[in-house]
């Protein structure tokens, strides 16, 4: 999730309007909501000092606002927290093991992610059982969903092809 979406998420979490947040940050009254809208739409990117100020207002870490660097443990944790906020990914314990699970309360996210995670788990199991090589597994992961055969992914035809087919079908009438 990009910084603009995170600003909006935490602003809404605090029950603030763009104008209220902008005024607290010291933007002029008439332009405060416009400035915040620019940050949330990512037409502008806030400088680090402004990010720190917003983090203080929201009572959060600057890591929670910025695009996380997943090459660090802290960045990875904030990525997981964002996935919890956006997709309902939850952390649980099953039989003494930590695991990530999907939240069933958001049916749309749950169904889509369940199907994708299940395909991933199936390919991982094939690798562990020696049914596929590490190279085949990696190719599946890095080309996902192109090589995924677990589900029937619908591809829409191009507009040109669609227009051509419609015109040909009309000719047959």
N, C-alpha and C positions, 0 to 999 in steps of 0.2 A: 504494500500500500504506500503510495507516494505521500510526501509531506503535506500537500494540500488536503488530501483526504483525512489524514491524521489530525490536522488542525480542526477541520470540521467535526470530526468524531469527538474530540475532547471538548470543543466549544459546546456542542450539543449535549454532551454528558454533563456539563456544568450548567446547562439551561440558559446559555447566553446567546444573544443575537450577534450577528457580525458587527453591527453598530456598537453594541455594548463592549465587545472585546476590543474593537478598534479604539474606542474612547479611553478605555483603561490603559491601552498601550500608548496613548498620547497623540493619536491622529486627530486632526481637526474634525469637529462634529459632522460637517457636511460631507467629508470624504472618508470618514472612518469605515463605513460599511463597504464602500467601493474598494478601499485598500485591502480589507479582509477578503472580499470576494476575489480579488486578484490573486491573493496568496492561496486561497482554497481551490481556485481553478488552475493554479500553477502558471498563470500569466506572469507572475513575479515569484521569485524565490526569496524567502526571508533570510537576512544575514544572521550569523550565529548569535549576535547579541540579542536580536529580536526573538530568535528561537529560545534562548535562555529565559528571556522575559516571559514568553508565553508558557514555557514549562513551569515557571514559578507561579503564574496565575492559575494554571491547571493543577498545580501541586503534583507534578510528574517529573520524571527524568527527561533530559533532552533526548536520550536514546529512544524514548517512546514516541517522540515527534518526528525525528529524522528518519530517512530511509536507512534501515539497519544494514550494517556491514556484516554479512553472514560469515565472514572469515574470522570473526572473533566470537567468543562464547557469549559475551554480553549482546552483541548484535544478533546472534542466533536466538537467544532467549527473547529478545524484543520482536523478532520475526514470528516466533511461536505465539507470543502474546497477541500479536496482530491477527494471526490466523484464528486464534480463539475469538477475538472480537468480530471478525468478518465472517468466518465460516463455521464457528461453533466448535472448533477443535478443542477437546478437553483432555486434561491429564488425569489419569486414574491409577489405581493399583489393583492388579489382579494376581492372586496367589503370590504376593510379595514382590511382584515385578512391576516396575513403572511402565505404563503404556499410554499411548495417545489414542483417543477414541473420538468418534463423531457424535455430536449432539443430535438426537432424534427430534427435538422440538421444532427445528426448522426443516420441514420435510423436503423442500426443494434442494437445499444445500446437502442434506443428508443423502438423498437418493443419488444425486450426481456424484458426490464424493465417494459414496459407498461403492458405486460401480467402478470408479477409477481406482480406488484403493484395492478393491478385490482383484482387478486385473493385475495390478502391481504385485500383490501378494501371490497370485498364481504364478507369475513369471519368476518371482523370487524363489518359490517352492520348486519350480522346475530346475532352477540353477542348483539349489541345495541337493536335489535328488539326482543330479547329473544328467537330466534330460536335455539340457541346453548348456552351451559353454558360456563362460564369462563374457566373451566377445559378443555372443548372440544376445545375452541379457543386456549388456551395455548398449548395443545397437537398438534394442527395443526401447530402453529408457531414453536415450538421447534423440530418438526419432518419434517419441510418443506424441500424438496418438496414431501417427501414420502406420506403424507396424502392429498396432493393437488389433488382435483378431478376436478378443473376448466379447466384444459388443459390435453391433452394427451401427457405425457412425454414418449419419446421413450427410452427404455433400450436396449442396445446392449447385445446380448448373449455373454457368456464367449467364449474365443478362443477354449477351449476344446469342448464345445457344438456346436459351429459353425463348427469346423472341422468334428465332428461326423455327423452333418446334411448334410454337403457337401458330405462326403463319402457315406452316405446312399442314397442320391439322385443320385449319380453316379452309384450305384449298380442297381437302377431301370431302367437305360437306356438300 
